[in-house]
Amino acid sequence: MSQLQRITIAPSQLQQDLIVLTPQQEHYLKRVLRLREGDRFIVMDGLGKWWLASLSKEQAQVSEELTVKTELPVEITLLVALPKGSGFDEVVRSCTELGVSCIAPVLSDRTLLNPSPQKLERWRRIAAEAAEQSERAFVPTILEPMAYSDAISNTTATHRYICEARGEHLYLKNLLTQTSEEIVIAIGPEGGWTDKELQLAVSFNFQPVSLGQRILRAVTAPLVALSLISAACEA
């Protein structure tokens, strides 16, 4: 069953036991995957539900709902200062595979990228594709880019961490335990956070933490943080 191809649909496409396919989805299933009428595939709504379906002209027939248990037992929100170039594409893709719940692109003092609306559409599409590939039940939420001060001040999570490469800070791994609570973790840009940004985060109860003794690239640090959290929560 897990070897079947997967596509993500909008909830509105499901009409009782029928799924109305978009032209793009129909093209992908028939032309790219070369599925024929009656062939089965998996449909996911990105909100926690999967269905087994069979192809039928411009529609798909739902045969049964599937149970999927691939999500982490903790909700993880990443506040990621936008790296330069196309690095955020890989952050979205890999962090989706690792189980992130929400990613907030952050415009920090040292952010060089000024993303267009098309970038946000691209990131959301990457997240959906990565969720399909990694057999996730949920597609992570990719928020619109926001100012650093807004990202730091708009969280109610109990566990709040901000990663800092310099200084003597506790290792994130040593602070993590199996928990069902939400975790928010902030990752800085190339060059790291400014002193002012760190002080602001601390004022909003973020704990500065280390990801290890080495200096990580801006696109590597989110993957390390997610790996540490998922390893602790799934132990």
N, C-alpha and C positions, 0 to 999 in steps of 0.2 A: 504493500500500500504506500509506503513512504517513498518508493521509487517513481510514483506517478508525478507528472508535471503539475505545477501549481500556478495559479493566477490569483491576483487580488482584485476584488470587485468593490464597487460602492454599494452600501446597504440598499440603496434604491433599485439596484439591478435585480434583486431577488424579489420575485413576484410569486408567492405561494411556493410551488415546487419547480418553478421555471426561473432560469437566469437569462436575462436579456443581455446578450454580449454586445460590446461596442465594436465598431468596425475594426479598430486596432486589435482588440482581443481576438476577434474572429480571424483576422489575418495571421496573428501570431500562432494560434492553435492549428489553423489549416495549412498555412503556407510555410511557416518557419518550423513548427513541430511536426507537420505533416500528419496530424491526427485526422481520422476519418469518422464519418457519422457512426455513432455508437461507441466510439473509443472513450475511455474513462480518464478523468483528470480530477484534480483537487481544486476546490474553490475556497478562498479565505476572504473574510471581510475586513481583516486587519484590526478587528475589535474583539477577537477571542474565539470566533467561530470558524469551523471548517466544515465543508460538505464534500461528499463524493458525488460527482456529476458525470453525465455522458453527453457527448457532443451531438447536436441536432440542428442542422442548418444554421440559422442566426441565433439560436438559443442553446441552452444546455438544460438537461433534465436532472434534477436533484434526486438521488436515490437514497441517501442517508446522511445524517449528521455525524461527524467524527469527533472523537475526544482527543484533545491535544494537550500534552503536559510538558511543554518545553520552556516555560517562562521561569525566570528567577523568582525566588520567594520574597524579593525586596524590590521596591520601585527605585530606580536610579535616575536622577536628573543630572545631566552634565551641562555646566555653564562653560562654554568653550570660546575663548578669545579667538576670533577668526585668524587663521594662519594665512600667509601670503600664497598667491597662485591658486592652484586647484587642490591644495592639501586638505581642505575641508570635505571634499568628496570622499576621500579615503577615511576620514574620521567618521563620517556618517555611515559608510558602508561597514567598516570593521566594528564599530561600536554597536550597530544594529545586530550583527552576528553574535556579539558578546552579551547581549541582553538588555541594553539600555532602554529606559522607558520614554525618556524625553531628552531632546538636545536643544539647548538655547544658544544660538550664535551670538556672541558678545562683542560689542565694539568697545575696546579698551583704549587706554592712552597710547599704546604702542601698536594698535591694529593698523595695518596698511591697506587691507582690502575694503573696498566700498561696494558691497554686493548689489546686483540688480534684482528686480523681482523674478527674472528668469532663473537666477541662481537658486532661489527658494524653491521654485517648482522642480528644478533639477534635483536638489537635495531630497525632497519628498519622494521623488520617483526612485532615487537610489535606495532610500530607506525601504520602500515597498519591495523592490527587487531583492534586496538583501534579506528581508524578512521571509520572502518566498524561498530563497535559496537555503536559508538556515532553518527552515521549518518552524518558524515562530508562529505563535497564535496571534500576536499583536504586532502591528506596524508602529514603530516609535513616532511620537509627535515631534515634528521639527518646527520650532517656533520661528516667528519672524525675527530678524536681527534686532537686538535691543542694546541700549546703553548699559554700560557696566553697572552704574549705580542702580538702575532699575532691576537688573538681574539679581544683584546681591540683596536688595531690600524686599523683593517680592516673593520670598519663600517662607513657608511655615514648617518645613521639615525639622525634625528633632536633631538629626545628625547632619551637620554642615561642615564641610572641609574645603580648604583652599590649598592647592598644591604650590609649594615654593621650593625652588631648587637650591637656593642659597640659605645659609643659616642653620642653626641647630634646632630642628623640629622633629617631633615624634614620627616614626615610620608608620605610614597609613596601615600597613598590614597588621601592626600590633594593636591597632585601635578597633579592628573589625571583629564582630562576633556574629553568629547566626541570629538574624533579626528579621521581623516582618515589617519594620518601619521603613519609611522613605529616607533615602540618602541623597543629599545634594553635594556635588563636588565641582569645584571651579578649577579650570585649567588655563594657564596663562598663554600669551603669545610668544613669538620670537623675542628674546630679550627679557622675558619674564614680566611679572607685575611691578608697578612702581610702588614706592613706599606708601604713597597716599592711598593707592588701591588696597594694599594689604591692611592698612589701618582701618579703612572703611569696612572691609570684610570682617575684621575682628570686632568692630563695633556692632555688627549685626550677628554676632555669635558664631562666626565661621572660625574653625580651628585650623591654623596653618599646619600642614603636614608635608612630609618628605616621601618621594617615591623611590628613594635609594640614593646611593652616593654618586651616581653618574648624572651628568647633565643630559637630559633627554630632549629630542626635537619636539617642537610644538605638536606635530602630528603623531608622535609616538607616545607622549605622556597620557593622553586619554585612553589609549589601549592598555597601558600598564595599569592605570587606575581601575579600569573596568575588570581586568583580569584578576587583580587582587581582591576586589569586592565579590566577584562571582565565585572565586575559589573559596573565600571565607563563608559565603552564604550557602553554597552547595556542598560543603564538606560533610 
